[in-house]
Amino acid sequence: MESAKYVSQKISKTRWRPVSYSSLQQPDIFATGSWDNEENKVSVWSIGNLGSSGLEDGFEGDPQLICEQKHDGDVLDLQFLDQERVVTVSSTGAVTIFRQAPNSQTMSICKHWARAHRYPSDNAPSTGVACNSPEIVTVGEDGRIIVFRADQEGVVRVIENADSSTLHAVTYLRTTEVLTVNSIGQLKLWDLRQQSNSPSQILSLSRDRVPLYCVDRHPNQQHIVATGGQDGMLCVWDVRQGNMPFSLMEAHSAEMWEVHFHPTNPDHLFTCSEDGSLLHWETSSPSEMPSFLQGGRNSNMTSRSAMAPAGGNQSIISAWLHGDSSKSRLETTHMLPSQTLSVNSLDVLGQCLVCGTDGEAIFVNRQVPV
């Protein structure tokens, strides 16, 4: 079941509100941020039934606006800190925590760090944020990495000249380590326990320093990382080995804006692009693998997510690291009707996918085949 909602603002970011892992419920609330509009907003939407009635009454899961709040500047990244709080970073350099209390239709600002990212005489856009509650890490065009805590007023730590180029995105590798990607094709690992202002490791695209715009880490195998950038290629890296990508795959014909492993089924990965497409990537392992390890489309979802061994499924790991080789097959599926305007952001949780576009549309798919 897919629905499109036209919202008369360009959507820069879409994120599902986390669901507790103990419950097998599908996500029903997501947040969006907008950009390049006269007035930008952070909005919270529901696809659940706001009443107790079933779907028969024609409420086909069309996203309903719960609340929204004006946002100063473009929303350049957005992450949920927990069930109630959303963190945004802005083109003004600001970092803001919004709180939407459960069952409330209002949203308020509970923390705001103005000009966290800045140049000596001007604001520097803050480009990325990662959350590991209560910790928040942001990166910016100013090459700074800043660590905040949601329960503290001041800044916890600044790595001043983390990069001489623009940092585009950040993600946690482990609880004390983050990964950043920059505009000259480098992936850097930072150990936040160290006082040093230098990365613990640098990996890079050997070719023409292609800017990297997005990064995601495999949920079970922290050493496996996917990135995308200006050339639309999907790169998979093994940070334990060497300093170059493990495999490179032709993905999009323009910039890749986001890449996400499925959080509980990481043999599935999703990418979206300026070229107007959203791709679903699925690795399938060699056929001599036992079927329960292959996790084919027909195997049932719970056995693959809830019952997967704690260290992650070995076939999945080898599948991503085989890349395009004959040892495993990689299938890609287009998830959206063809369109010309950029798909800026996506998020996937359970069987639900949400994405936002420059065509001022939010698409929700509640039957993603994972």
Secondary structure as GFF3:
##gff-version 3
##sequence-region A 1 370
A	DSSP	beta_strand	2	6	.	.	.	ID=ss1
A	DSSP	beta_strand	11	16	.	.	.	ID=ss2
A	DSSP	beta_strand	29	34	.	.	.	ID=ss3
A	DSSP	beta_strand	40	46	.	.	.	ID=ss4
A	DSSP	three_ten_helix	55	57	.	.	.	ID=ss5
A	DSSP	beta_strand	64	71	.	.	.	ID=ss6
A	DSSP	beta_strand	75	80	.	.	.	ID=ss7
A	DSSP	beta_strand	85	90	.	.	.	ID=ss8
A	DSSP	beta_strand	95	99	.	.	.	ID=ss9
A	DSSP	beta_strand	108	113	.	.	.	ID=ss10
A	DSSP	beta_strand	118	119	.	.	.	ID=ss11
A	DSSP	beta_strand	122	123	.	.	.	ID=ss12
A	DSSP	beta_strand	126	132	.	.	.	ID=ss13
A	DSSP	beta_strand	135	140	.	.	.	ID=ss14
A	DSSP	beta_strand	145	149	.	.	.	ID=ss15
A	DSSP	beta_strand	155	159	.	.	.	ID=ss16
A	DSSP	beta_strand	167	174	.	.	.	ID=ss17
A	DSSP	beta_strand	177	182	.	.	.	ID=ss18
A	DSSP	beta_strand	186	191	.	.	.	ID=ss19
A	DSSP	beta_strand	201	204	.	.	.	ID=ss20
A	DSSP	beta_strand	212	217	.	.	.	ID=ss21
A	DSSP	beta_strand	224	229	.	.	.	ID=ss22
A	DSSP	beta_strand	233	238	.	.	.	ID=ss23
A	DSSP	beta_strand	247	250	.	.	.	ID=ss24
A	DSSP	beta_strand	256	261	.	.	.	ID=ss25
A	DSSP	beta_strand	268	273	.	.	.	ID=ss26
A	DSSP	beta_strand	278	284	.	.	.	ID=ss27
A	DSSP	alpha_helix	291	294	.	.	.	ID=ss28
A	DSSP	alpha_helix	301	305	.	.	.	ID=ss29
A	DSSP	alpha_helix	314	322	.	.	.	ID=ss30
A	DSSP	beta_strand	329	334	.	.	.	ID=ss31
A	DSSP	beta_strand	343	349	.	.	.	ID=ss32
A	DSSP	beta_strand	352	357	.	.	.	ID=ss33
A	DSSP	beta_strand	361	365	.	.	.	ID=ss34
###
